[in-house]
Amino acid sequence: MAFNDRGNSRGGSRGSSHGGGFRGGSSGPREMTKVICSDCGVETEVPFKPNEGRPVYCRECLPNHRKF
């Protein structure tokens, strides 16, 4: 049996618009949340609602914390 011969166990089609990955740009402007950078203390905005207890970084500090 070849890899492509297996059935899709999830039942969805590959072309489905409900897949993962980035959201399309057609949903309009993203809601920005004001936060304080965990490194330098500057006020900045991020395009997500941060989780309690997790650090959030400004655009200048974020590259210092990337793992790749």
N, CA and C of each residue as an Amber inpcrd file, in Angstrom:
protein
   204
   0.8500000  -1.1830000   0.0000000   0.0000000   0.0000000   0.0000000
   0.8930000   1.2430000   0.0000000   0.6850000   2.1190000  -0.9210000
   1.4570000   3.3630000  -1.0090000   0.8750000   4.3900000  -0.0480000
   1.6740000   5.3790000   0.2740000   1.2330000   6.4240000   1.2100000
  -0.0500000   7.1000000   0.7340000  -0.1160000   7.4190000  -0.5390000
  -1.2830000   8.1240000  -1.0710000  -2.5140000   7.2400000  -1.2130000
  -2.3490000   5.9250000  -1.0940000  -3.4800000   5.0140000  -1.2240000
  -4.3320000   4.9420000   0.0340000  -3.8000000   5.4240000   1.1560000
  -4.5610000   5.3520000   2.4040000  -5.7090000   6.3500000   2.3930000
  -6.7950000   5.9760000   3.0260000  -7.9400000   6.8740000   3.1300000
  -7.6920000   7.9470000   4.1770000  -8.4380000   8.9950000   4.1010000
  -8.3160000  10.0800000   5.0670000  -9.1320000   9.7190000   6.3010000
  -8.4790000   9.4750000   7.4190000  -9.1780000   9.0180000   8.6250000
  -9.9810000  10.1180000   9.2980000  -9.6990000  11.3830000   8.9650000
 -10.4310000  12.4810000   9.5950000 -11.7300000  12.8020000   8.8670000
 -11.8900000  12.3160000   7.6850000 -13.1470000  12.5030000   6.9770000
 -13.2690000  13.8310000   6.2610000 -12.3330000  14.7420000   6.4250000
 -12.4170000  16.0290000   5.7470000 -11.6850000  15.9840000   4.4340000
 -11.9790000  16.9300000   3.5750000 -11.2580000  16.9910000   2.3140000
 -10.0620000  17.9200000   2.4590000  -9.0230000  17.6680000   1.7070000
  -7.8030000  18.4550000   1.8110000  -8.0390000  19.9050000   1.4160000
  -8.9550000  20.1640000   0.5320000  -9.2360000  21.5160000   0.0670000
 -10.1850000  22.2810000   0.9710000 -10.5160000  21.7430000   2.0980000
 -11.4610000  22.3810000   3.0090000 -10.9460000  23.7150000   3.5180000
 -11.8190000  24.6530000   3.7230000 -11.4240000  25.9660000   4.2350000
 -11.3350000  25.9610000   5.7630000 -11.5500000  24.8100000   6.3870000
 -11.5050000  24.7300000   7.8430000 -10.1930000  24.1620000   8.3470000
  -9.1560000  24.1920000   7.5310000  -7.8690000  23.6240000   7.9080000
  -7.0990000  24.5470000   8.8290000  -5.8890000  24.1280000   9.2020000
  -5.0580000  24.9280000  10.0840000  -4.2980000  25.9830000   9.3070000
  -3.2480000  26.4840000   9.9120000  -2.4380000  27.5030000   9.2530000
  -2.9490000  28.8980000   9.5510000  -2.3950000  29.8400000   8.8320000
  -2.7720000  31.2310000   9.0540000  -4.1670000  31.5160000   8.5240000
  -4.8360000  32.4330000   9.1640000  -6.1440000  32.8510000   8.6880000
  -5.9700000  33.7330000   7.4660000  -6.9380000  33.7050000   6.5980000
  -6.8770000  34.5320000   5.4030000  -7.0290000  36.0070000   5.7490000
  -6.6070000  36.8730000   4.8680000  -6.6740000  38.3060000   5.1050000
  -8.0460000  38.8820000   4.8490000  -9.0280000  38.0620000   4.4870000
 -10.3490000  38.5790000   4.1430000 -11.2420000  38.7980000   5.3640000
 -10.7440000  38.4960000   6.5600000 -11.5870000  38.6220000   7.7510000
 -11.5990000  40.0480000   8.3010000 -10.9230000  40.9620000   7.6560000
 -10.9030000  42.3490000   8.0980000  -9.7500000  42.6140000   9.0440000
  -9.6900000  43.8090000   9.5980000  -8.5750000  44.1550000  10.4910000
  -8.6080000  43.3380000  11.7750000  -7.4190000  42.9950000  12.2710000
  -7.3230000  42.2040000  13.4900000  -7.4660000  43.1110000  14.6970000
  -8.0610000  42.5860000  15.7430000  -8.2170000  43.3440000  16.9810000
  -6.8830000  43.3550000  17.7150000  -6.3840000  44.5380000  18.0340000
  -5.1020000  44.6860000  18.7070000  -5.3340000  44.8670000  20.2070000
  -4.4390000  44.3110000  21.0170000  -4.5130000  44.3990000  22.4660000
  -3.2860000  45.1310000  22.9780000  -3.4770000  46.1380000  23.8400000
  -2.3540000  46.8680000  24.4120000  -1.7470000  46.0570000  25.5470000
  -0.4040000  45.9250000  25.5110000   0.3210000  45.1710000  26.5230000
   1.6110000  45.9030000  26.8640000   2.2440000  45.4660000  27.9390000
   3.5560000  45.9730000  28.3390000   4.5780000  44.8880000  28.0340000
   5.6520000  45.2470000  27.3350000   6.6940000  44.2940000  26.9960000
   7.3210000  43.7450000  28.2710000   7.4780000  42.4310000  28.3210000
   8.0410000  41.7690000  29.5000000   9.5350000  42.0350000  29.6590000
  10.2160000  42.4750000  28.6040000  11.6490000  42.7660000  28.6810000
  11.9340000  44.2320000  28.9930000  11.4830000  45.1150000  28.1060000
  11.8890000  46.5210000  28.2230000  10.8440000  47.4150000  28.8730000
   9.6090000  46.9280000  29.0530000   8.5870000  47.6930000  29.7460000
   7.8500000  48.7150000  28.8980000   8.1060000  48.7500000  27.5970000
   7.4240000  49.7010000  26.7360000   6.0050000  49.2090000  26.4340000
   5.0660000  50.1420000  26.2690000   3.7030000  49.7670000  25.9110000
   3.6650000  49.5030000  24.4100000   3.0540000  48.3880000  24.0190000
   2.9580000  48.0060000  22.6130000   1.6150000  47.3480000  22.3750000
   1.3210000  47.0390000  21.1290000   0.0780000  46.3510000  20.7830000
   0.4050000  45.0390000  20.0920000  -0.3720000  44.0130000  20.3980000
  -0.2060000  42.7090000  19.7770000  -1.5360000  42.2760000  19.1640000
  -1.4920000  41.4710000  18.0870000  -2.7250000  41.0630000  17.3970000
  -3.3830000  39.8270000  18.0040000  -3.2710000  39.6670000  19.3220000
  -3.8950000  38.5240000  20.0100000  -4.1380000  38.9150000  21.4580000
  -4.9480000  38.1330000  22.1560000  -5.1960000  38.3470000  23.5830000
  -4.2350000  37.4450000  24.3420000  -3.2560000  38.0230000  25.0510000
  -2.2440000  37.2140000  25.7330000  -2.8260000  36.3620000  26.8520000
  -2.2050000  35.2080000  27.0840000  -2.5820000  34.3340000  28.1910000
  -1.9630000  34.8460000  29.4810000  -2.6710000  34.7020000  30.5540000
  -2.1790000  35.1010000  31.8790000  -0.9200000  34.3120000  32.2230000
   0.0930000  34.9950000  32.7120000   1.3030000  34.3350000  33.1540000
   2.3470000  34.0740000  32.0770000   2.0420000  34.3740000  30.8210000
   3.0140000  34.1740000  29.7390000   3.5900000  35.5170000  29.3330000
   4.8940000  35.5820000  29.0850000   5.5070000  36.8510000  28.6980000
   5.0780000  37.2930000  27.3030000   5.0080000  38.6080000  27.1180000
   4.6860000  39.1960000  25.8220000   5.7750000  40.2230000  25.5280000
   6.2730000  40.2250000  24.2830000   7.3860000  41.0840000  23.9190000
   7.0080000  42.0490000  22.8070000   7.6630000  43.2130000  22.8080000
   7.4750000  44.1910000  21.7460000   8.2240000  43.7180000  20.5030000
   8.0580000  44.4340000  19.4140000   8.6820000  44.0650000  18.1460000
  10.2050000  44.0530000  18.2320000  10.7770000  44.9250000  19.0300000
  12.2350000  44.9930000  19.1540000  12.7960000  43.8500000  20.0030000
  12.0760000  43.4260000  21.0430000  12.5730000  42.3870000  21.9500000
  12.2540000  40.9670000  21.4850000  11.2180000  40.7880000  20.6800000
  10.7860000  39.4430000  20.2690000  11.8940000  38.6270000  19.6060000
  12.7000000  39.1840000  18.6970000  13.7460000  38.3580000  18.0790000
  14.7340000  37.7570000  19.0780000  14.9130000  38.3760000  20.2430000
  15.8260000  37.8470000  21.2620000  15.2810000  36.5930000  21.9310000
  13.9980000  36.2850000  21.7310000  13.3570000  35.1540000  22.4020000
  12.8850000  34.0750000  21.4220000  13.1520000  34.2490000  20.1580000
  12.7690000  33.2360000  19.1570000  13.7160000  32.0500000  19.2850000
  13.1690000  30.8570000  19.1220000  13.9670000  29.6350000  19.2870000
  14.5320000  29.1420000  17.9770000  14.1890000  29.7750000  16.8580000
  14.7140000  29.3270000  15.5720000  15.4100000  30.4340000  14.8600000
